[in-house]
Amino acid sequence: MQFGQYPAPRHTIAHLSDPHLYAGDRRIFGEVDPAPGLERALARLRGMTTPPQAIVFTGDLADLGEEGAYVRLREQVEPYADSFGAEIIWVMGNHDEREVYSRVLFGEASDAPQDRVHEVAGLRIIALDSTVPGWHHGTVTEPQLEWLADVLATPAPHGTLLAMHHPPIPLPLNEASVIIELDGQDRLAEVLAGTDVRAVLAGHLHYSTSATFAGIPVSVASASCYTAAPATTDRYSASVDGHQAISLVHLYDEGVAGVPGAPVVNTTVPIGEAPEVAGFPSTVLEKLGPMTQAERRDLFSRKGKAARALRRQLRD
């Protein structure tokens, strides 16, 4: 049912990042149990009007790279993905360990970069391993860039999303993150220029942000475990148990609503609980369906007491 100028998006992608799971009952910084945060993040997906076609995890799946943590991750995530019919796309992060990661999640142990290509209803999603073994900063090697260029040489039917852990963007709000940023961003930009990459999805920062890189939108998802506080007055850096969020990515066809381009909409969705102060029940759609566009506009856009009274009736 289309109420506005744009039809439904062709692709809906859930973007989660940095669950930092443990094999046992350990807590991050001795304070935060990461498992409930991931569960809240996954539960939030059940409230989506359109279920995601894929769930993309942009790294730091396990805090210590433990085998049991990856087993636990699969046990938590796979039932949700199966209920939606969504594909799971894993991406390496600096806290992950390649050999264990690849063995538990893909059934084949490897110390090589964990680069993979996924196809989701004509949308190509590339998982690019930006990790440096033994270090927390990121890079992409020349062989990886050659591989990426070869993949992107053939456009996908509905374009490409590039998913990686370290975001290829400036980091003006957190100098601590700059120290462990992605190296060689200029070389990556050269490979992406002129390709069908519609957006870059990343994590690593533990807060939500967005930017452009070589003219391509970049969306950084927050973490489900704990978050960074980028605006601190008397601390070099600070981590807090709050403000966790996930991101939703909606991709539209070229030229929808007569507007040039193919829109990509990134939405930050907090996963914490908050009291509702206003809203409408889902049954309101049954009342809006038979209305004309002019009637809906009159109901929701018109100012004044009479219009407010009608809207209050819909809430009952």
Contacts in CASP RR format, 6 or more apart in sequence:
PFRMAT RR
TARGET T0000
AUTHOR 0000-0000-0000
METHOD contacts of the structure
MODEL  1
MQFGQYPAPRHTIAHLSDPHLYAGDRRIFGEVDPAPGLERALARLRGMTT
PPQAIVFTGDLADLGEEGAYVRLREQVEPYADSFGAEIIWVMGNHDEREV
YSRVLFGEASDAPQDRVHEVAGLRIIALDSTVPGWHHGTVTEPQLEWLAD
VLATPAPHGTLLAMHHPPIPLPLNEASVIIELDGQDRLAEVLAGTDVRAV
LAGHLHYSTSATFAGIPVSVASASCYTAAPATTDRYSASVDGHQAISLVH
LYDEGVAGVPGAPVVNTTVPIGEAPEVAGFPSTVLEKLGPMTQAERRDLF
SRKGKAARALRRQLRD
1 285 0 8 1.000
1 288 0 8 1.000
1 289 0 8 1.000
2 8 0 8 1.000
3 288 0 8 1.000
3 293 0 8 1.000
3 296 0 8 1.000
4 293 0 8 1.000
5 257 0 8 1.000
6 252 0 8 1.000
6 256 0 8 1.000
6 257 0 8 1.000
6 263 0 8 1.000
7 252 0 8 1.000
7 256 0 8 1.000
7 257 0 8 1.000
8 50 0 8 1.000
9 50 0 8 1.000
9 250 0 8 1.000
9 251 0 8 1.000
9 252 0 8 1.000
9 265 0 8 1.000
10 121 0 8 1.000
10 123 0 8 1.000
10 158 0 8 1.000
10 251 0 8 1.000
10 252 0 8 1.000
10 253 0 8 1.000
11 53 0 8 1.000
11 120 0 8 1.000
11 121 0 8 1.000
11 123 0 8 1.000
11 158 0 8 1.000
11 249 0 8 1.000
11 250 0 8 1.000
11 251 0 8 1.000
12 48 0 8 1.000
12 50 0 8 1.000
12 51 0 8 1.000
12 52 0 8 1.000
12 53 0 8 1.000
12 248 0 8 1.000
12 249 0 8 1.000
12 250 0 8 1.000
12 251 0 8 1.000
13 52 0 8 1.000
13 53 0 8 1.000
13 54 0 8 1.000
13 55 0 8 1.000
13 56 0 8 1.000
13 120 0 8 1.000
13 123 0 8 1.000
13 125 0 8 1.000
13 161 0 8 1.000
13 201 0 8 1.000
13 248 0 8 1.000
13 249 0 8 1.000
13 250 0 8 1.000
13 251 0 8 1.000
14 45 0 8 1.000
14 48 0 8 1.000
14 52 0 8 1.000
14 54 0 8 1.000
14 55 0 8 1.000
14 56 0 8 1.000
14 86 0 8 1.000
14 246 0 8 1.000
14 247 0 8 1.000
14 248 0 8 1.000
14 249 0 8 1.000
15 56 0 8 1.000
15 58 0 8 1.000
15 201 0 8 1.000
15 219 0 8 1.000
15 221 0 8 1.000
15 246 0 8 1.000
15 247 0 8 1.000
15 248 0 8 1.000
15 249 0 8 1.000
15 266 0 8 1.000
16 38 0 8 1.000
16 41 0 8 1.000
16 42 0 8 1.000
16 55 0 8 1.000
16 56 0 8 1.000
16 57 0 8 1.000
16 58 0 8 1.000
16 221 0 8 1.000
16 224 0 8 1.000
16 246 0 8 1.000
16 247 0 8 1.000
17 57 0 8 1.000
17 58 0 8 1.000
17 59 0 8 1.000
17 60 0 8 1.000
17 202 0 8 1.000
17 203 0 8 1.000
17 204 0 8 1.000
17 220 0 8 1.000
17 221 0 8 1.000
17 222 0 8 1.000
17 223 0 8 1.000
17 224 0 8 1.000
17 246 0 8 1.000
18 58 0 8 1.000
18 59 0 8 1.000
18 60 0 8 1.000
18 203 0 8 1.000
18 204 0 8 1.000
18 206 0 8 1.000
18 221 0 8 1.000
18 222 0 8 1.000
18 223 0 8 1.000
18 224 0 8 1.000
18 225 0 8 1.000
19 34 0 8 1.000
19 37 0 8 1.000
19 38 0 8 1.000
19 41 0 8 1.000
19 57 0 8 1.000
19 60 0 8 1.000
19 61 0 8 1.000
19 73 0 8 1.000
19 223 0 8 1.000
19 224 0 8 1.000
19 225 0 8 1.000
20 28 0 8 1.000
20 34 0 8 1.000
20 60 0 8 1.000
20 61 0 8 1.000
20 62 0 8 1.000
20 63 0 8 1.000
20 95 0 8 1.000
20 223 0 8 1.000
20 225 0 8 1.000
20 226 0 8 1.000
21 34 0 8 1.000
21 35 0 8 1.000
21 38 0 8 1.000
21 61 0 8 1.000
21 62 0 8 1.000
21 63 0 8 1.000
21 69 0 8 1.000
21 70 0 8 1.000
21 72 0 8 1.000
21 73 0 8 1.000
21 76 0 8 1.000
22 34 0 8 1.000
22 35 0 8 1.000
22 62 0 8 1.000
22 63 0 8 1.000
22 64 0 8 1.000
22 66 0 8 1.000
22 69 0 8 1.000
22 72 0 8 1.000
23 64 0 8 1.000
23 66 0 8 1.000
23 67 0 8 1.000
23 68 0 8 1.000
23 69 0 8 1.000
23 71 0 8 1.000
23 72 0 8 1.000
24 68 0 8 1.000
24 69 0 8 1.000
24 72 0 8 1.000
25 33 0 8 1.000
26 63 0 8 1.000
27 33 0 8 1.000
28 34 0 8 1.000
28 63 0 8 1.000
28 225 0 8 1.000
28 226 0 8 1.000
29 226 0 8 1.000
29 239 0 8 1.000
31 241 0 8 1.000
32 225 0 8 1.000
32 226 0 8 1.000
32 241 0 8 1.000
34 63 0 8 1.000
34 224 0 8 1.000
34 225 0 8 1.000
34 226 0 8 1.000
35 72 0 8 1.000
35 76 0 8 1.000
37 224 0 8 1.000
37 225 0 8 1.000
37 244 0 8 1.000
37 271 0 8 1.000
38 73 0 8 1.000
38 76 0 8 1.000
38 77 0 8 1.000
38 224 0 8 1.000
38 225 0 8 1.000
39 76 0 8 1.000
40 224 0 8 1.000
40 244 0 8 1.000
40 271 0 8 1.000
40 272 0 8 1.000
41 224 0 8 1.000
41 244 0 8 1.000
41 246 0 8 1.000
41 271 0 8 1.000
42 76 0 8 1.000
42 77 0 8 1.000
42 80 0 8 1.000
44 246 0 8 1.000
44 269 0 8 1.000
44 271 0 8 1.000
45 51 0 8 1.000
45 52 0 8 1.000
45 55 0 8 1.000
45 80 0 8 1.000
45 84 0 8 1.000
45 246 0 8 1.000
46 80 0 8 1.000
48 248 0 8 1.000
51 84 0 8 1.000
51 85 0 8 1.000
51 86 0 8 1.000
52 84 0 8 1.000
52 86 0 8 1.000
52 248 0 8 1.000
53 85 0 8 1.000
53 86 0 8 1.000
53 87 0 8 1.000
53 120 0 8 1.000
53 121 0 8 1.000
53 123 0 8 1.000
54 86 0 8 1.000
54 87 0 8 1.000
54 88 0 8 1.000
54 89 0 8 1.000
54 118 0 8 1.000
54 120 0 8 1.000
54 125 0 8 1.000
55 77 0 8 1.000
55 80 0 8 1.000
55 81 0 8 1.000
55 84 0 8 1.000
55 86 0 8 1.000
55 87 0 8 1.000
55 88 0 8 1.000
55 89 0 8 1.000
56 89 0 8 1.000
56 91 0 8 1.000
56 125 0 8 1.000
56 161 0 8 1.000
56 163 0 8 1.000
56 201 0 8 1.000
57 77 0 8 1.000
57 88 0 8 1.000
57 89 0 8 1.000
57 90 0 8 1.000
57 91 0 8 1.000
58 91 0 8 1.000
58 93 0 8 1.000
58 163 0 8 1.000
58 164 0 8 1.000
58 165 0 8 1.000
58 201 0 8 1.000
58 202 0 8 1.000
58 203 0 8 1.000
58 204 0 8 1.000
58 221 0 8 1.000
59 90 0 8 1.000
59 91 0 8 1.000
59 92 0 8 1.000
59 93 0 8 1.000
59 95 0 8 1.000
59 96 0 8 1.000
59 165 0 8 1.000
59 203 0 8 1.000
59 204 0 8 1.000
60 93 0 8 1.000
60 94 0 8 1.000
60 95 0 8 1.000
60 96 0 8 1.000
60 165 0 8 1.000
60 203 0 8 1.000
60 204 0 8 1.000
60 223 0 8 1.000
61 69 0 8 1.000
61 70 0 8 1.000
61 73 0 8 1.000
61 90 0 8 1.000
61 93 0 8 1.000
61 95 0 8 1.000
61 96 0 8 1.000
61 101 0 8 1.000
62 68 0 8 1.000
62 69 0 8 1.000
62 70 0 8 1.000
62 73 0 8 1.000
62 95 0 8 1.000
62 96 0 8 1.000
62 97 0 8 1.000
62 100 0 8 1.000
62 101 0 8 1.000
63 69 0 8 1.000
63 95 0 8 1.000
64 95 0 8 1.000
65 95 0 8 1.000
65 96 0 8 1.000
65 97 0 8 1.000
65 100 0 8 1.000
65 101 0 8 1.000
66 100 0 8 1.000
67 100 0 8 1.000
67 103 0 8 1.000
67 104 0 8 1.000
68 104 0 8 1.000
70 100 0 8 1.000
70 101 0 8 1.000
70 104 0 8 1.000
70 105 0 8 1.000
71 104 0 8 1.000
73 105 0 8 1.000
74 104 0 8 1.000
74 105 0 8 1.000
77 88 0 8 1.000
78 88 0 8 1.000
80 86 0 8 1.000
81 87 0 8 1.000
81 88 0 8 1.000
87 118 0 8 1.000
87 120 0 8 1.000
89 116 0 8 1.000
89 118 0 8 1.000
89 125 0 8 1.000
89 127 0 8 1.000
89 163 0 8 1.000
90 101 0 8 1.000
90 105 0 8 1.000
90 114 0 8 1.000
90 127 0 8 1.000
91 114 0 8 1.000
91 127 0 8 1.000
91 128 0 8 1.000
91 129 0 8 1.000
91 163 0 8 1.000
91 164 0 8 1.000
91 165 0 8 1.000
92 98 0 8 1.000
92 101 0 8 1.000
92 113 0 8 1.000
92 114 0 8 1.000
92 127 0 8 1.000
92 129 0 8 1.000
92 130 0 8 1.000
92 131 0 8 1.000
92 165 0 8 1.000
93 129 0 8 1.000
93 130 0 8 1.000
93 131 0 8 1.000
93 165 0 8 1.000
93 166 0 8 1.000
93 204 0 8 1.000
94 131 0 8 1.000
94 132 0 8 1.000
94 135 0 8 1.000
94 136 0 8 1.000
94 137 0 8 1.000
94 138 0 8 1.000
94 165 0 8 1.000
94 166 0 8 1.000
94 180 0 8 1.000
94 204 0 8 1.000
96 131 0 8 1.000
98 110 0 8 1.000
98 111 0 8 1.000
98 112 0 8 1.000
98 113 0 8 1.000
98 114 0 8 1.000
98 129 0 8 1.000
98 131 0 8 1.000
98 133 0 8 1.000
99 109 0 8 1.000
99 110 0 8 1.000
99 111 0 8 1.000
100 109 0 8 1.000
101 114 0 8 1.000
102 108 0 8 1.000
102 109 0 8 1.000
102 110 0 8 1.000
102 114 0 8 1.000
103 109 0 8 1.000
103 110 0 8 1.000
106 114 0 8 1.000
111 133 0 8 1.000
113 129 0 8 1.000
113 131 0 8 1.000
113 141 0 8 1.000
113 144 0 8 1.000
114 127 0 8 1.000
114 129 0 8 1.000
115 126 0 8 1.000
115 127 0 8 1.000
115 128 0 8 1.000
115 129 0 8 1.000
115 144 0 8 1.000
115 147 0 8 1.000
115 148 0 8 1.000
116 126 0 8 1.000
116 127 0 8 1.000
117 124 0 8 1.000
117 125 0 8 1.000
117 126 0 8 1.000
117 127 0 8 1.000
117 151 0 8 1.000
118 124 0 8 1.000
118 125 0 8 1.000
118 126 0 8 1.000
118 127 0 8 1.000
119 125 0 8 1.000
119 156 0 8 1.000
121 158 0 8 1.000
122 156 0 8 1.000
122 157 0 8 1.000
122 158 0 8 1.000
122 159 0 8 1.000
123 156 0 8 1.000
123 157 0 8 1.000
123 158 0 8 1.000
123 159 0 8 1.000
123 160 0 8 1.000
123 161 0 8 1.000
123 251 0 8 1.000
124 151 0 8 1.000
124 156 0 8 1.000
124 158 0 8 1.000
124 159 0 8 1.000
124 160 0 8 1.000
124 161 0 8 1.000
124 196 0 8 1.000
125 160 0 8 1.000
125 161 0 8 1.000
125 163 0 8 1.000
126 148 0 8 1.000
126 151 0 8 1.000
126 160 0 8 1.000
126 161 0 8 1.000
126 162 0 8 1.000
126 163 0 8 1.000
127 163 0 8 1.000
127 164 0 8 1.000
128 140 0 8 1.000
128 144 0 8 1.000
128 148 0 8 1.000
128 162 0 8 1.000
128 163 0 8 1.000
128 164 0 8 1.000
129 144 0 8 1.000
129 164 0 8 1.000
129 165 0 8 1.000
130 138 0 8 1.000
130 139 0 8 1.000
130 140 0 8 1.000
130 164 0 8 1.000
130 165 0 8 1.000
130 166 0 8 1.000
130 182 0 8 1.000
131 138 0 8 1.000
131 165 0 8 1.000
131 166 0 8 1.000
132 138 0 8 1.000
132 139 0 8 1.000
135 180 0 8 1.000
136 180 0 8 1.000
137 166 0 8 1.000
137 179 0 8 1.000
137 180 0 8 1.000
137 181 0 8 1.000
137 182 0 8 1.000
137 183 0 8 1.000
138 165 0 8 1.000
138 166 0 8 1.000
138 180 0 8 1.000
138 181 0 8 1.000
138 182 0 8 1.000
138 183 0 8 1.000
139 182 0 8 1.000
139 183 0 8 1.000
139 184 0 8 1.000
140 148 0 8 1.000
140 164 0 8 1.000
140 182 0 8 1.000
140 184 0 8 1.000
140 187 0 8 1.000
140 188 0 8 1.000
142 187 0 8 1.000
145 187 0 8 1.000
145 188 0 8 1.000
145 191 0 8 1.000
148 191 0 8 1.000
149 191 0 8 1.000
152 160 0 8 1.000
152 191 0 8 1.000
152 192 0 8 1.000
152 195 0 8 1.000
152 196 0 8 1.000
152 197 0 8 1.000
155 195 0 8 1.000
155 196 0 8 1.000
156 196 0 8 1.000
158 251 0 8 1.000
158 253 0 8 1.000
159 196 0 8 1.000
159 197 0 8 1.000
159 198 0 8 1.000
160 195 0 8 1.000
160 196 0 8 1.000
160 197 0 8 1.000
160 198 0 8 1.000
161 197 0 8 1.000
161 198 0 8 1.000
161 199 0 8 1.000
161 200 0 8 1.000
161 201 0 8 1.000
161 249 0 8 1.000
161 251 0 8 1.000
162 192 0 8 1.000
162 197 0 8 1.000
162 199 0 8 1.000
162 200 0 8 1.000
162 201 0 8 1.000
163 200 0 8 1.000
163 201 0 8 1.000
163 202 0 8 1.000
164 182 0 8 1.000
164 200 0 8 1.000
164 201 0 8 1.000
164 202 0 8 1.000
165 202 0 8 1.000
165 203 0 8 1.000
165 204 0 8 1.000
166 180 0 8 1.000
166 181 0 8 1.000
166 182 0 8 1.000
166 202 0 8 1.000
166 203 0 8 1.000
166 204 0 8 1.000
167 182 0 8 1.000
167 200 0 8 1.000
167 202 0 8 1.000
167 203 0 8 1.000
167 204 0 8 1.000
167 205 0 8 1.000
167 209 0 8 1.000
167 211 0 8 1.000
167 218 0 8 1.000
167 220 0 8 1.000
168 182 0 8 1.000
168 185 0 8 1.000
168 188 0 8 1.000
168 189 0 8 1.000
168 200 0 8 1.000
168 202 0 8 1.000
168 213 0 8 1.000
168 218 0 8 1.000
169 202 0 8 1.000
169 209 0 8 1.000
169 211 0 8 1.000
169 213 0 8 1.000
169 218 0 8 1.000
169 220 0 8 1.000
170 211 0 8 1.000
171 177 0 8 1.000
171 178 0 8 1.000
171 181 0 8 1.000
171 205 0 8 1.000
173 209 0 8 1.000
173 230 0 8 1.000
173 231 0 8 1.000
174 205 0 8 1.000
174 207 0 8 1.000
174 228 0 8 1.000
174 230 0 8 1.000
174 237 0 8 1.000
175 236 0 8 1.000
175 237 0 8 1.000
176 236 0 8 1.000
176 237 0 8 1.000
177 204 0 8 1.000
177 205 0 8 1.000
177 228 0 8 1.000
180 204 0 8 1.000
182 188 0 8 1.000
185 213 0 8 1.000
188 214 0 8 1.000
189 213 0 8 1.000
189 214 0 8 1.000
192 213 0 8 1.000
192 214 0 8 1.000
192 216 0 8 1.000
193 214 0 8 1.000
197 216 0 8 1.000
198 216 0 8 1.000
198 217 0 8 1.000
198 251 0 8 1.000
198 262 0 8 1.000
198 264 0 8 1.000
199 216 0 8 1.000
199 217 0 8 1.000
199 218 0 8 1.000
199 219 0 8 1.000
199 249 0 8 1.000
199 251 0 8 1.000
199 264 0 8 1.000
199 266 0 8 1.000
200 213 0 8 1.000
200 216 0 8 1.000
200 217 0 8 1.000
200 218 0 8 1.000
200 219 0 8 1.000
201 218 0 8 1.000
201 219 0 8 1.000
201 221 0 8 1.000
201 247 0 8 1.000
201 249 0 8 1.000
202 218 0 8 1.000
202 219 0 8 1.000
202 220 0 8 1.000
202 221 0 8 1.000
203 220 0 8 1.000
203 221 0 8 1.000
203 223 0 8 1.000
204 220 0 8 1.000
205 220 0 8 1.000
205 222 0 8 1.000
205 228 0 8 1.000
206 222 0 8 1.000
206 223 0 8 1.000
206 226 0 8 1.000
206 227 0 8 1.000
206 228 0 8 1.000
206 239 0 8 1.000
207 220 0 8 1.000
207 222 0 8 1.000
207 223 0 8 1.000
207 227 0 8 1.000
207 228 0 8 1.000
207 229 0 8 1.000
207 230 0 8 1.000
207 243 0 8 1.000
208 220 0 8 1.000
208 221 0 8 1.000
208 222 0 8 1.000
208 245 0 8 1.000
208 247 0 8 1.000
208 268 0 8 1.000
209 220 0 8 1.000
210 217 0 8 1.000
210 218 0 8 1.000
210 219 0 8 1.000
210 220 0 8 1.000
210 266 0 8 1.000
211 217 0 8 1.000
211 218 0 8 1.000
211 220 0 8 1.000
212 218 0 8 1.000
217 264 0 8 1.000
217 266 0 8 1.000
219 247 0 8 1.000
219 249 0 8 1.000
219 266 0 8 1.000
221 245 0 8 1.000
221 246 0 8 1.000
221 247 0 8 1.000
221 268 0 8 1.000
222 243 0 8 1.000
222 244 0 8 1.000
222 245 0 8 1.000
222 246 0 8 1.000
222 247 0 8 1.000
222 268 0 8 1.000
223 244 0 8 1.000
224 244 0 8 1.000
224 246 0 8 1.000
224 271 0 8 1.000
225 244 0 8 1.000
226 239 0 8 1.000
226 240 0 8 1.000
226 241 0 8 1.000
226 242 0 8 1.000
226 244 0 8 1.000
227 239 0 8 1.000
227 240 0 8 1.000
227 242 0 8 1.000
227 243 0 8 1.000
227 244 0 8 1.000
227 245 0 8 1.000
228 237 0 8 1.000
228 238 0 8 1.000
228 239 0 8 1.000
228 240 0 8 1.000
229 235 0 8 1.000
229 237 0 8 1.000
229 238 0 8 1.000
229 239 0 8 1.000
229 240 0 8 1.000
232 238 0 8 1.000
242 272 0 8 1.000
243 270 0 8 1.000
244 270 0 8 1.000
244 271 0 8 1.000
244 272 0 8 1.000
245 268 0 8 1.000
245 269 0 8 1.000
245 270 0 8 1.000
245 271 0 8 1.000
246 268 0 8 1.000
246 269 0 8 1.000
246 271 0 8 1.000
247 266 0 8 1.000
247 267 0 8 1.000
247 268 0 8 1.000
247 269 0 8 1.000
248 266 0 8 1.000
248 267 0 8 1.000
248 269 0 8 1.000
249 264 0 8 1.000
249 265 0 8 1.000
249 266 0 8 1.000
249 267 0 8 1.000
250 263 0 8 1.000
250 264 0 8 1.000
250 265 0 8 1.000
250 267 0 8 1.000
251 262 0 8 1.000
251 263 0 8 1.000
251 264 0 8 1.000
251 265 0 8 1.000
252 262 0 8 1.000
252 263 0 8 1.000
252 264 0 8 1.000
252 265 0 8 1.000
253 262 0 8 1.000
254 261 0 8 1.000
254 262 0 8 1.000
255 261 0 8 1.000
255 262 0 8 1.000
256 262 0 8 1.000
256 263 0 8 1.000
278 315 0 8 1.000
279 315 0 8 1.000
280 314 0 8 1.000
280 315 0 8 1.000
281 315 0 8 1.000
284 314 0 8 1.000
287 314 0 8 1.000
288 296 0 8 1.000
291 299 0 8 1.000
298 307 0 8 1.000
299 307 0 8 1.000
299 310 0 8 1.000
299 311 0 8 1.000
299 314 0 8 1.000
300 311 0 8 1.000
END
